[in-house]
Amino acid sequence: MKPLLCIAHRGGPQFIQSTLPENSLAAVARALELGVYAVEIDIFQIEGELLVTHDRRLGRVVSGQGIITEQPLAYLREQRLENGEPIPTLQQVLELVGDRALLNIEIKGANSVPTLKRVLDEYVTSQQGNYEQYVISSFDHQQLFQCLQQMPQIKRGVLIEGIPLDYAACCEPLNAYSFNTHLSFLTPELIQDAQKRGLKNWVYTVNHEEDWRAMMSLGVDAVFTDKPDQLSAFQAQHKYL
């Protein structure tokens, strides 16, 4: 069985020794120290800024109240994660990750593509970066199609939750790189259909040894995990590295 590539889900916040806030710069930095294959983050577009956070509603991970897209940027800049960090910006994450890992940017909020294109173009140009370092993913396939039109050089990951009647066919018009599927809705047929279409099979969110074993047996390429150090230790122990 081939090893599973490790994608640090929301920065991979759950470490053996400590837990860090998800989508925090501290979590991303720790995951990079582990040498993960990729880091996954989430973005919302607010007043032309891309904020790195997962929830549409404040209060669970980030302080404050209300729906994030209904708050002014000035208010959101005042909010804090549990470790005292402000909500990171995509620019900060780009600078932190550099070329140390692939960066999977998941679009959560509406109207994100034009700003995402601007931020990535500016970063790649100014830092002599490489568009190959990035994958843009979303459950919003309309925005993924906009990415195909506006940023065709950047890989796209098609997120689904469930098993479509036509399996991975939704990836075809998006010229996708990866098919990002839910652990609870995974069958050999779904995996095999994606493989036949030349897609990478990435599965979320996989946090337990028995599930890592199952993913290996299915021939999955990579898993999103909240526990990157535990996955690394598991694979080292079982000599899959």
PyMOL commands that set and color helices and strands:
alter all, ss='L'
color gray80, all
select helices_A, chain A and resi 9-11+25-34+68-70+73-78+90-97+113-127+131-133+141-150+167-171+188-196+209-218+228-237
alter helices_A, ss='H'
color red, helices_A
select strands_A, chain A and resi 5-8+38-46+49-52+102-107+134-138+155-159+178-182+200-204+222-225
alter strands_A, ss='S'
color yellow, strands_A
deselect
rebuild
show_as cartoon
